[in-house]
Amino acid sequence: MKVTFLGTGTSQGIPIIGSRHPVCLSENPKDKRLRVSVLIEWDNYAYVVDCGPDFRQQMLANPIDRLDGILFTHEHNDHVVGLDDVRPFYFRQGDISIYAHKRVLKELKKRFEYVFAVENKYPGAPTLDINTINDSPFRIGKKEVIPINVYHGKLQVYGFRIDDFAYVTDAKTIPDESMEKLKGLSVLVLNALREEEHHTHLNLKEALDVVKRLKPDRAYFTHISHKLGFHEEVQKKLPKNVFLAYDNLKIEI
C-alpha cells in the first residue's frame, strides 16, 4: 500500500495570505503546505481521505488514472469544499463513492445541493455513490476500514485504520476505546498543530505522548501550522521513528 500526503497544512495552509511570519516566507518546499489530505493506493484502487479546497492542485501534482472514492473525516471546509473538483474523474469513469457520517452527509448536501439533486440535476455535476458510515467497519477495494472516533474539541471526527496504517487528523481527544483500535500499527499519521496548547487540536507534546503510548513502527505528523516552526529545525528534535510529513511525500506500508 502506498500513501501520498497531498496536503499537510492547516485550514489556511502555509504560507498564510499576507503573513510575514518567517515560516510563511520560507523558500523550503517542505514549509509550503496545502490543506490536509492523503491519497491511499493499493493494487488498482485509489482513495483519498478528505477533499479540501486544494484538491485540484493536489491531483495535478499527483496524477492518478481513476479515483474510487473519498473518505470524509468531518465537515469542516478545509476537508470537503473540493468535492466539485472530482468532476474530471466522474466524466471518465462514472460514479464516485463517498463515505461519511450521516451528519457530514447532511452538511455536504447543503453546500453542494446541485450535486445531490434527484430531480432536474445539472448535467455537469458529478454523480456520487453515497455510503453512510458509523462506528462499524466497512469495506473498500477488498480492504476493511475501521472508523476511529476522535474529538475535535466537542466535534466527533473519524480517523481511519486500513491494515496496519491509520490516519487521524483534527483530533484533540482520543478516547481509550479508540486508542485500543490504534494499537499494533506500522504507520500512524496524526495531527500536530504547534507547540502551544490548542483547544481543538493536539499540540506537538500531546502528539508525541500519543505516539509514545501506541508505539507504532513509524509516525508522521500532519495538519501543521506555521507556528510549529521550520520543517528542518523541528524534524531534528523528533524521535528517530517520528517524522514531519510534507506535501507530496510518498511512503510505502
N, C-alpha and C positions, 0 to 999 in steps of 0.2 A: 504494500500500500504506500502511495506517495502523497505527501501533504505539501501544498504550496501556500505560503502565507501571502494572501492577496493584499491585505492591509493590516497594519499593526498599531494604528493610532487611535486616538480618542474621537469624540463626536465632532470636534473641529479640525481634526487632522493636524499634521505638523508639516510645514510651518502654518501657524495661525495667521489668518488675514490681518495685515497691518502690525503684527507683533515685531518688536525689536529685541525680543529675548535672544540671548546668544545661541540657544539650540535652534530656534527658528531661523537664524541666519547662517547656520552651519552649511557647509558645502559637501559634507559627507553624505552620500546617498542613504546610508543607514539611519540618518537622523531625519529623513523625509518620510513621513508615514501617512498613508491613506487610511480611510475608515476601515474598521476591523472586519475581516472575513478570511475564511480559508477554503481552498479547493482540495477535495479528497478524491483520489483516483485509485482504482484497482481493476484488473482485468480490462474490460471495455466500458467501465462505468465511471461517471464523473458527477460528483455532487458538490455543492457549495453550502457552507454554513453562513447564513445571512447574506443580504443583498443590498448593500448600502448605496449612498449617492455616488460612490466612485466605481460602481460595478462595471460600467462600460470601459473605463480606462483600465481597470484591472484585467478584464478579458482580452483587451487588445495587447496588454503586456504579457499575458499568459494564455495564448490561444488554445482552444480545445475544439474538437470536431462536433461534439454534442454535449448537452447538459441534461442529465437525467432528472435532477431535482434540486430543491432548495430546502434546507432545514433551518427554520427560524428559531432563534433563541428567545426573542421577545420583540415588542412592537415599537421600540424607540426608532426615530427617524434614521439614525446612523446605521441601522441594521436592516431597514426594509425599503427605503424610498428608491432604490434602484430596480424595483420589480419590473417596471415598464421596459427596461433595457434587456429583458430576456426575449424580446420580440425576434431578433435575428435567429435565435435558436428555434423558436416556435415556427417561424416561416420555413425553416429547413427540415425540421423533424417532427412537428406536431406537438401535441400536448406536453407540458412540463409539469412534473409532480411537485407539489409543495407540502410541507409537513409543519404543523404549528398547533399550539394550544388553541382551544376554541376562543379564548379572549383575544389572542393575537389575530386570528382569522377575522373576528368581528371588526377589529381596527383596520385590517387590510381592506376589507370590503367598503369601509367608509372612505379611505384615502384613494382607493382605486376602483370606484364604483363601476366605471366603464369596462374594467377587466372582468369583473364578476357578474356583469349584467346577463340575465337569462333571455330577455326579450329585446329586440332591436339593438343587438350588440354591434358596436362599431367594428367594421370588418378588419381594421388594422390592429385590433387589440389581441394580445395572446390569449390562448385558452389554457387553463390550468387544471390539472388533476388534483383536487383538494383532499388532503388527508388530515383529519383531526387527530392529534396525539394527546396522550395523557401520560401518567407515570409508568405505564406498561411498555415493555419492549416492543419494537416493531421492526419490520424487515425492509431493507432497500438493497437492490442489487445482490441478493442472496446472502447479505450480511445482516446480523442482528444489531440494532441500535438500542442502547439503553439510555433513556432520558434521565438526567441528573438534576434534581431540584436544588437550585441555589436562590439566594435572595439579594436583589439589587436595591439596597435599602429595604423597603417593605414590598417591593415588586417581585413576584415569582418569575424566575428566568430558568430556562432549560439549558444545561450543558448536555453534551452527548458523548457516550462511550461507544466506540466501534472496535471490536477485538481488544487489543492492549493499548489503544490510543484513546485519549479523552480530551475534549475541548470545552473549557469553562471560561466564559467571559462575562463581564459586567456583574461580578459577584462581590458581595461584601461578607455574606454569611453562608457557610456551607454546613448544613445540619449533619449530625452524626450518621444518620441513615444514608445520606448521600456520600459521606466520606467512605463508608463501607463499600459502596459501589465503585469507588475510585482506587481501590487497593489493587496491587499487582500489575501496575501499568508499566509498559515500556516507555511511553511518552505521555506526559501531561502538559497541556497548554493551559495557561492560567493568566488572568489579568493581574497586572501590577502597575497601578496608575502613576505613583510618585512616591517620594519618601515621606511626605507629610500625611497625617491621618486624613481620611476622606469618609464622608457619611454613607456613600453608596458603592464604593469600590475598595478592594484590597489595596493597601499600600505595599511598598517593597518588603518591609519586615513581615507583614502578615502573609504575603505570598510565600516568602521563604519558610515561614513556620508551617504552612500547609505542605510544602514540598518535604520538609523535614519529617512531618508526621506520616505522609503517604509513601515516601521513599520510592518514587518512580526511577527507572534507569536514567531517564533524561527529563528535564523540564524546560519549557520555553515560555517566556513571559510575553504578553501581548497587551493590547489596549493601553498603550503607553503614552503618557503626557510629556510635553516638553519639559515639565518641571522635574521629571526623573533625572534629567541630565543628559550629557553627551553619551551616545551609544558606546563608544570605545572605552570611556572612563568608567561607566557603570559595569560593563562586562568584566573588567579586571577585578572588581570587588566580589564577584559572584562565585559560589562553589563550582568545582570543576564540571559538575554534571548539570548546571543551570545556565541557560543562555537567554539573552535578549533576542527575541525574534525580530526580523526586519522584513520589509516588503520584498516580495519575490524570492524569499528564502524557500528552498525545497529540501525536504527531509524524507528519508525512507524509513518505514516501520516494518 
